[in-house]
Amino acid sequence: MADGPSRSVVIFGDGFLPHVAAQHSNLHSLASDGCCGFLALRSPAASDGNRSAEALIQLLDLYDAYKEGKGFQTVSERFMGMNAALVTNSEQAVAVGSKAGFVVSRFQDLHEGIGAEDMPSKFLGMVGVGDSAGGKPFDLLFLHLVADNDLEKSPAISTEWMDSLVGKLKNAPAKNLLLVLILGYGNALSEVEIPELIDQQLRQLRPRQSYSIKGGKPVEDISKDCSLLAVFHQKAVTRRDHCTCLQLGEFRQKCGNLTILADRFLHEVAFKLWKAPKYGA
């Protein structure tokens, strides 16, 4: 826990994980310096066209309200007036973010007239870091980027850009910046063989593991094979694990954060920003 309120940039790279390669040194450096683990998703109920937005809904802890057809509480109402922005290249996510009380911007609009190399400074300025800072900074900037949505013309090029972005954010001169990277397989789940990330033996343990409980009730629809890889990094604050690179196998063997339910993710970030009480142990 930091000795004062932090600000956070969260990057959710949907569909990027299959394209991470050895040359993406900044992604691997973040994993080796950060606290690593998995975020467990519910089994997807949506078609491929809405799958990415459904994962975002879970990360924002809006999934139960979404399934029941209820309205969303705003992020400010839920987390002590937290001022949050969402930047995305997904039209479905624009609608989700607006309903959830985020200040929403389309990635393409921010990118217009700004070179790719200047985007990290733009994002840092939005949370009050660097020369681009202006006005009231956001407590949280959530970047929701889908790899195959023409981000930089192809998923492979998108991942190169993501690697550069992570490097610049990680090395920004800001001790109070919490950087979180979440990567998933996206639609590649249907194209590649992915091992079960939640071990069958863990499913049988009693008492139940914390990722399988929400509000004191069991969560029965957790997906076996599409967990998200997550890295938390804040200088002199977050624990450093034994992972040496950003790879699924490395996380399974060496991560220290194990698996948490994706629904709990935003609460965990809000706690680190002094906008929510601690939950759990």
N, C-alpha and C positions, 0 to 999 in steps of 0.2 A: 504494500500500500504506500502511495506517495505521501509526502509530508504536506501536500496541498492539493487543491483540485486540479485535475488534468484535463486536457482536451484530447480528442481521439479522431484518428482517420481509420476507418474500417474499409478494407477492400474485399469485396466478394467477387472473385473471378470465376464465373460459372462456365464450365467447359474448357478451362485452361489446363487442368491437371494432366491430360494426356500429352500435352505439348511441351511440358517442362523437360529440359534436357540438361546435360552436363555443363554446357556453356552458359547457362543462366546463373551466373555466380552470385548475383545479389539475392535471388530467391533462396539459394542454398545457404548463404551467409545469414539471412534472417532466421532460418530454421535452426542453424547451429548456435545462434546467440539468443534465441527466444524460448518461450514456454510453449511446447507443442502438444497437440492432442487431436481428438476427433469430435465432431458434432454429429449426433445421430439424428437422422431425418425420419419422418413418417413415410410409410409406403405411398408413392405418388398416386393420387386419385385423378389428377388432371391429364389431359392429352398433352402430347409433346409441345404444342403451341403455348401452353400455360405452365409447363413444368417448372421453368425458371422462376416465374412469379410466385409459384406455390412454395418453392424453397425459400424465397425471400420472405414470404408471409410467415413461415415458421421461424426464421431468424429474428423477426420482429415480434414474435410471440403473439401472433394474431390468428393462428391456425384454427383454434377452437371456435372463435367467433366467426371466422370465415366458413367453417363447416356447418355451423348452426344458422347461418344467414343473418347474423347480428351485425350492428354497426361497430366500427373500430373506435376505441378510445385513442385520443391523440397522444403522441410521445410526450408532450408537455404535461398533460394531465397525469400520466402514469409515472413520470420521473421528475418531480419537483421543478417543473418549469424548464426542463431541458430544451435548449434551442438546437434543433437538428436539421441538417440538410441531406438530401439524397440526390446524387448525380448518377444517371443511368442511361444506357443505350437501348433500353427495352421499353416499348410503349405500354406493355402490361404493368411493368414496375412503376411507371409514371402514375398510373391510376392508383396503385397500392399505396405509394408514398404520399400522395395527396390526401387520401382518406385517413392515413395514419398520422397526419399532422406535420409531415416533413415539408420543408421548403424545397421543392423539386426543380431540378434543372436537367435538361436533356444534354447528354455528353456532347452531341454534335453541335449544339448551340454554343457551349463553352469553348469548344475546339475551334470554332469558326474565327479566323483571323489570328489565331494563336498557334504557333508551331508546337509540335509534339514535345519538343525539349523544354518548352515553357509551361506545360501543364502542371508539373509537380509544384512549381512556385505558386501557381494559381490555387491549387488545392490547399497548400500550406497557408496561404493568405486567408483562406476561408475559415481556418481555425485560429487565426491570429498569430501566425508564425511568419517571420521574414518581412522583406520589403513590400510584398504584395498585400500585407494586412491592411484592412481599412474598415471603418464602421464597427458595429458590434459583431465580434467573431462568434461562430457556431461552437457549441460544446462538442458536437459530434458531426462529422462528415462521413456519410456512408456512400461509398462508390460501388454501384452494382453494375458490373460489366459482363456482358455475354460475349464469349470469344468469337462466335460466328455471326455476330450482328454488324458486320462491316466496320469493326472498331478501327482496324488499320489494314483493311482489305482481306486479310486471311488470318486464321487462328495462329499460325506460326509467327507471323509478323506481330500480331497482337501480343503474343507471349514475350517477344523481344522487348516490346514497349513496356509491358508490365514489369519485366525484370529491371529496366532502367528506372521506372517510376518508384519501385520498392527501394532501390538503392539510394535514390535522392531523398526519399522520405525518411529512411532509416538513419541517414547521416545528417539530417537537418539539425541545426544547433538549437534544440529545444528539449530541455530535460523533462518537461511536463507533457510531452506528446506520447500518447499510447497508440502504437501502430499495430493493427490487427490485420492479418492476411488470411482469407478463407478461400480455398480452391476446391473445385469439384469437377467431376467428369462430364457434367452436362448431358447432352444427348448421346455421347459416346458410350454411355452405359449399355445401350442396345447393340453396340458394335464390338466391344472388347470383353474379354473374360476377366471379371473382377472378383477376387476372393471375398468371402464373407468377412466383414470387418468386425462384426459382433459375434464373438465366439459362442458356439452352442452350449458349452459348459457354463459360461457366465449366465446364460438364460435360465439355467436350472438352479442357480444358487438362491438360497433363502437366508436372510432377508434379501429382497430384490435389490439389484444395483440401482444407484441413484438416477441413472439416465433413463430407467424404465418406469419412473414414478413422477407424477405431476399432480400437485395439489392433494397428495396423500392417496391418489388412485393410480392403479397400474395403467401404463400406456401399452396397449396391445398391438398397435400397428406400426411398430418401429421397423424400418427397412433393414434387411440383412446386409445389403451390398452397396449402398450409396451414401455412406457417411461422407462428411466434408472434412478435409484436413485444415486445421486452424493453428496459427502461430500468433502468440501475444508477445509484443516487445516494447519495453519502456526502459530507458537507460537507468541503471542503478535501482530498478524497482522489481521488474519481473524476474522470476527464477529462470536460470539457464539450464536446459536439459542436456542429455547426452546425444541428441540427434546431430548428425554431421551434414545432412543434406535433406532437401525437401522431396522425399520419396515415400510412397505408401509403406513399403517394407521397413524402412528405417523408423517410421513413426510407430509401427506395430511393435517393434522390438524395444525402442528406447524412449518413447515420449513419456513425459511425466504428468501430463494433464489427463491422460486416459480418455474416456468418452463421457460427454455430457449431452443432454438432450438439446437439440437446436433451439427449442422454445426458450431455454434458459439463457441463451447467449446475450441478448440485449440487456438483460438484468445484470449480468456479470460486468458488461462494459459500463453501464450506468453506475454501478457500485464503485468502480475505479475512478469515475468522474465525480464522485461524491454526490450523486443524484439518486441513490437508492440504498436501502439498508442491505447488509450482508444476508445472504440466505444460505442454508445448509451449514456444513461443518466448517 
